[in-house]
Amino acid sequence: MPVDFLSDEQVARYGRFAAEQLPGELEMFFRLDERALTHARSKRAPANRLGLAVQWGAVRMLGSFVTEDLKAVPEVVVRFAAAQVGVDPAEFGAYAERRQSRYEHAWEIRDAFGYTEFESAEEQVCVIDCGGHSEDVLRSAVQVANFVLLATTAFKADLRRIASTFQRSRRS
């Protein structure tokens, strides 16, 4: 995958939350639409309602689900999601107790909202008849998809840093 144009810091930030989330980012990625809100509210346990809402926003913002280190999810994100599903933000701690729930919610979100994993996308590309060059086409398609995802993530992180610097300079 071509990532030579990205700094080591940008590559390391992929799939991780920035230190600070801007209000616009919370609105853009973590504001539940009616369908997502209905899906989250269908969960019986408050921790699962909140966890599903956080997972839904995380995959939209980061391009990946948060299945391992839930401590990496910023408190502001948890509070924002909790307010929408009417759950105490402290319930997010209970969401961490059952690891299987995080994976089940990731699968549910993939199915309900049409997300696919790169492996699935690779298989779909392989079915296309490319005149005997399917491996080359597949390799190029995956590289382009990964490139776009990495470039978007790096751009958003740089934009956050610039906006944060601008806000600090305006306060001074």
N, C-alpha and C positions, 0 to 999 in steps of 0.2 A: 504494500500500500504506500503511495507516495506521500510522505509526511516531512520531507526534507525542508520545506518552507516554514514549518512550525518550530518554535523554540522548544527546548526540553520542558520548560514550564507549561507551555500550552498543551503538549502531549500529556503531561502528568495531570492536568486539570480535567481532562476528558472524563465524563461520567461522574463528576464530583460537583458538589455545590460550591459556589463561590463563598468567600468569607461573609459577604454581605449581599442580601437580596434587595433590589430596588422595588418600590411599590408597583411600578409598571410590570415588572417581571412576575410578581405574585398574581396580579390581575390576569396577565397573559397566559401563564402556565397553570396556575392553581385555582383559578375561578372555575368552579364546576358548572357545566351547562346542565340543562334540565335532565338530560339522559344520564349523565354521570352522577348527578345528585340523587336521582331515583335509584340508580344502581347502588350507591353507597348507603342510602337509607334502607335498602332491603336487607342489610346485614343485621343480625340479631344483637350481637354484642357491640357496645359503644366503641371498644378498642378496634374492632374490625371495621366499623363505619369510618372511623378516623383513618385507620391504616390504608383502607382502599382509596380514600380521597387523596392521601399523601402519595400513594403509589401512582395514581392517575396523573397527578401533576408532575411527579418526578420523571416519568417516562416522556412526558411532553417537553420538559425542560432539559433533561440530561440525555435523553435518547436511551436510557436504561432504567431498570427498576432498582429500587433499593432493597435488596434481599439479604444482605449480610450485616453491614454496620449501620444500624438505625441511629446511632449516636451522631452520625454524620449529617443527619437531617437538621437543618437550623430550626431553632425554637420558633422563629417568626413564621416559618412555613407551617409548622405544626399548629400554631395558634390560628393562622389564616384558614387552614383547612377545617380545624375544629369548630370555628365559628359558623361555617357553612352547614355542617352536619349536626350542629347542636350538641356537641360532645365536649366534655372537659379536656383540655389539652394534656392533662396528666394521664389520661387513658392511653396515650401513645406508649408509655412504658409497658403496659399490659400487652400491647401489640407485639412487642419484642419477645414475649414469653413463648409463643408457639411459632417456630420457624416455618412450619409447613403452611401456615396461613399466608405468609408473605408470597410464597411461590404460587399458591392457589389463586391469590388475588392477581398476581401478574398474569397467570393463564386466563383468568376471567376477563381481565382488561384487554388482553390480546384478542380474545374471541369476540367480545362485545363491541370493540371499537376498531377492529380490523388491522391491528398492528401485526407485523410478521417479524420473525427473527431473520438475520442475515442468511443463516443456513437454509431456511425455507425459501428465501428469495433466490438463492443460488440454485436450488433444485428447480424452481420454476423457470429460470433462465436456461437451464440445461435442456428443457424439453423443446425449446425453440430450434428449428432447423436452421443452422447458420452455414450451410454449405460445407460441412466438414470442419469448420473452425470454431465449434462451440466452446472448447476450452479457452481459446483466446478471447472470444466474446465474453464469456463468463468472467474471466480474470479482469478484463477491462471494466465490465459493469460493476463488479464488486469494488474495484479500486476507485471508480468514480463515486459510488455510493458512500464508501468510507471517507473518501476525500471531502465530499460535500458535508458530511456529518462532522468531521473533525474541524473543517474550516469554519462552519457555522458556530460550533462550540467555542473555538478560539476567538472568533469575532465578537461573540456575545460577552465573553470574559473581558476582552480588551475594552469593549464599549462600557461595561460596568465600571472598570477601573477609571476610564476617562470621565464618566459621569460623576463618580464618587469624588475624584480630584476637583472637578468643576464645582461641585456642591460645597466642598470644604473651602475652596478659594472664595466663594461668594459669601460664606459666613465670616471670613476674616476681614 
